[in-house]
């Protein structure tokens, strides 16, 4: 079966064609709205929704052309049902259900974070179940115990800002603009390690929860009253990245210890961070576990992960609803997925 995956939860429109018989991705394309939102310093939901509407049909044609397939060959349309921006989700859902209805095929709603969690299954070295997953993005920081596709148990999550939010807010404090995460990471490379110290929130707590709001506030305190200085800003960025990465790694190691597992999946936009990957690699060697990531091009929001998650859902669900009435879930717990 060919599945068209549609992702439109926030500021990236992603479509992909996945072949369930071959078990592989045939084509995918992403349009990023970063340039449009940069002038506002963050995502404007109404603009995001309108842009998704403009991009969906051309991108669908593009990925079908890349895959060398016709629209009539599609056996299902998968789409992000939530969580995300309500208007953006509705744009993708309406497109998916309209196309599915016209073709007489099922429309499969997918949890956005389930897509991220399962995206390493598309890598050259996919993980085997069970594993612990660190879902780390602009809106989410969670540790999940994954025993199988569709079987997820929350181990811990952020109590305030997600790691990606803290990166973006720190970037704004440093005058780096939007999107902030990659910019902070690059600036940190020229910072001097250990010159400045920032707190490691909740690193010694007995639970597996996170908190990054205080870390961002500590950055604000460091910068308050200081004259602009490129090296000082680089040192601040280095101190911030080192603190955030140390917390994330420590909680991952603790989660693996508590569950007794030896496999860790890291997914979401922040999962592409070079410092985080390097630190996890060192920790994996020290503590004897394996780390799995999506391919770099699939770390951001994309249609491939939605199509892959839908393919795995088709294997475990006896019934898939046909296209028709639909709803989206701007807030949706991953544990509710079946």
N, C-alpha and C positions, 0 to 999 in steps of 0.2 A: 504494500500500500504506500502511496505517496501522501505525505502530510505537509501542508503549508503552515508554517509557524508564523504567528503575528505577535509582535511585542510593541506595546505603545503605552507603557505605564507612566512614563515621565517625559524625558526630553530627547529620547532616541527612538526612531522608527526602525524596527528591524523585521525583516522577513526572510524566510528560509524554506528550502525544500528538502525534506528528509525521506529517505527510502527505507521503510521498515523491513522489507524483504532482504535487502543488502546490508541493513544495519549501519548505514552511513549517511552523512550529510552530502547532498548533491550540490547545493549552492546556497549562499546567503549574502545579504546586503544590509547595510546600516546607514541611515541618515542621521547625523548628529545635529542638534539644534543649538550647540554651544555658541556659535557666532551670533545667533539671533538673541540669545538670553544674556550674552556677555555685557551688553550695554546697560542692563538692569541689575547686574551683580548677583543674579540668581534666576531660577526658573519662574516664568510668568505663566500660570496654569492656562489661562485663556489662549495665549499665543501658542502654547504647546499643543493644545487640542486642535486648533485650526491648522497648524502645520502638519500634524499627523494626517488629517483629512486630505491635504494636498499630496502627501507622499505615498500613501498606501497603494493606490492603483499602479502608479509608475514602478514602484519597487516590486510589486507582485509580478508585473510583466517582466521586469529585469531578472528576477531570480528564476522564473520559469524558463526564460531564454537561456540563462547560464546553464541550467540543468538539462536543457535540450528536451523539455517536456511541454505538453499542452495543458491548458487549464482543465480540460475535460478528463484528464488522467488522475486528477486529485481524488483521493479517497476520504479525506477528512481535512478540516480546517481547525487548527489549534490557535488559541488566542489567550492573552493575559487577562484573566478575570479580576485580578487584584493581587496584593494591595497596590496602591498607586494613586495618582491624581484622577478624580472621578471623571472629569471631562475627557482626559486622555484615554482612560480605560474604555469609555463609551465609544470613542472614535474607532478603536480597534475591534471592539466587540460587535459594533454595528456592521462594520465591513466584513468581519468573519462570518457572522450569521447570514448576512445578505448573500454572500458568495456561496456559503454552504447550502442555503435554501435553494438557490438557483441551480446548483449541481445535484441536489438531492442526497447530500452526504452529511455526516455528523459534524457538529461544531463543538469542540472540546475546550472547556474553560480550564486554564492552568494557573496555579499559584505562582506568582512571580519569583518568590524565593525558592520554591521547589525547582523552578527552572535553573536558577543559579546553582543550587545544591547538586543537581544532577548533570550540570554542564561538563564536569570532568569525564563523564562517560563518552564524550565525543573526542577525547584526547587520544593520542597514540598509545598512551599507557593509562588505561582507565582503572579506577579502583574496584575492588571487590567488596561486596557487603559482608559484614557490617563495618561501619566506620563512625568516627566523630567528625562533624562538619563545623567549621567556623564560617559563618555567613557574615561578611563584613563589607558594608557598602555605605552610601551616603545616608540611607535611612534606617539601616539595620545593623546591629551587632549582636549576633546570637551564636550560642553553641548548641548543637543538636546531636542527639544520639540517633543514628540511622541504622536500623536493622534490615530494611529492605525498601525498595521504592514504594512510597505511600505509607511507610511506618516510621514516624518521626516523634521523638520525645525531646522537649525543651530541657536543656541542662542549665542554661544561664543566658541572660541578656542584659543589654544596657539599661540602666535605671533612668537615664536622661539622654544626653546627646549620643548619637552613634559615632563610631570612630570617623567615618567619612564626614559627618557634620563638623566634628572638631577640627579636622584637616581644613575644611572649607572656611570655617570661622577664623582659624589661625592665619590662613592665607590672607583673609581680608584685613586682619590686624597688621599684617606685614606689608600690606599694599600690593599684593600679588594678583588681585583680580579673581575672575571666575573662569573655569573651575579651578579650585584651589589645591586639591590634593596632589596632583602631579607637580605643580609649581613648588609647593612646600618641600616635596621630596627632592626635587632638583636643587633647590637652594640649600638644603641640609647637607648636600654633598661637599659644599665648600665651607661648612661650619667646623669649628674645632671641637672634637669630642670631649665632653667633661668640663668645658670652660664654664658652662652655665648648668644649673641643676633645677629640674622641675619634678613635682611629685609624681608618684606612680599610684594613682587612685585605686583602691581596693585590691592591690596586688597581693596582700597578705590575708585577705578575708577567706573564711572557710568555704564560702559559696563560689559559684562560677559566674556571678554577675559582674557587670562592668559599670564604670562611670567615667565619662570624659568631659563633662561640663566644667568640673573644677580645674582640669588640666588647661582648658582653654582660658579660664579666668586667670590662672597663674601666668600664662603668656601675656595677657593684658597687663598684669601687675609688673612684669619685667619691662614692658615697653613704655609704661606710663612715665611721662616726663623726659624721656630720652630723645636726644637729637637723632635725626636720620643718619644711620651709619651702616653701610652695606655689610661689613664684616660682623657687626653686632647682630644684625638681622639674620645673617647666615648662622651664627651661633645659636640664636633663639630657635630657628627652624631645626637645627640639629638636636637641640635639647628636647624639643617637642616630639620629633620623630622617634628619638631614642626612647623617650618615656612611653609613648603610645605603643611602640613595637614591643617593648619589654613586658608591658601589661598583657598584650594579646598573646604573646608566646607563653608567658607564665600560666595564663588561664587554659591555654590549649594543653599544655603538659599536665596540668592538674586534672583536666577533663579526661584525658587518656588514662591517667592513673586511676581515677575513680571508676571508670567503666571497664578497665582492663583491656582496652583495645589498642591496636598497634598501627592503625591507619587513620590519617587525618586528611580530610578534604578541606581546602580553603577556596572559597568562591565569593564573587562580588567584586565591585570595582577596586576596593582597597586591596584585594588579594593580588593585584598586579604590582603593588608597591615593592620596589627592589630591596629596600632595607628589611621589610617584613619577610620576604622570601629568603634573604640571606640568613637572617636570625633563626628562622624556622629550620633551615637546612642544617645549621650548626647544632641546634637543639635536637634534631632528629638523629644526628650522628651520636650525640652524647647520651640520649635516652633510649635509643633503639626503636624508633618508629619510622614509618614511611609517610611522606607528604605528597598529595596529589593536587594538581591545579588544572583549571581549564586551559585550553590554548590561549595565548595572550590576546588574540583578536576576539575571543569570546568571554573576556572578563567583564566587559561592559554589558549593558542590556542588549539583547539580540534575539532574533527570531529562532535561531538554531536551538537554543536551550529550551524554548517553548515547544518546538516540534519534538525534540528528544523526550521531554517530560511527558508529552501526550502519547508518544509511542509506547513508553513504559506503562502509562495508564491503561492503554488499550489491552495490554497483556494481562492485567489484573482485574479489570472490570468486565463483568458479564454483560452489562447493558450500557450503551452509550446513547444519550438522547440525540434525536435529530434536531436540526436547526429550527428555531422558532422563537418563542419568547425568551428573553435573556435579562440578566442583571449583572452588575459588577460589584465588587467588594473592595472599596478603597481601604478598609481595614479588615484584615483577615489573618487569623492565626494559622501558622503552618501545621500545627498539630491537628487541625480540623480536616486536613486533606486525607482522603481515603483512596 
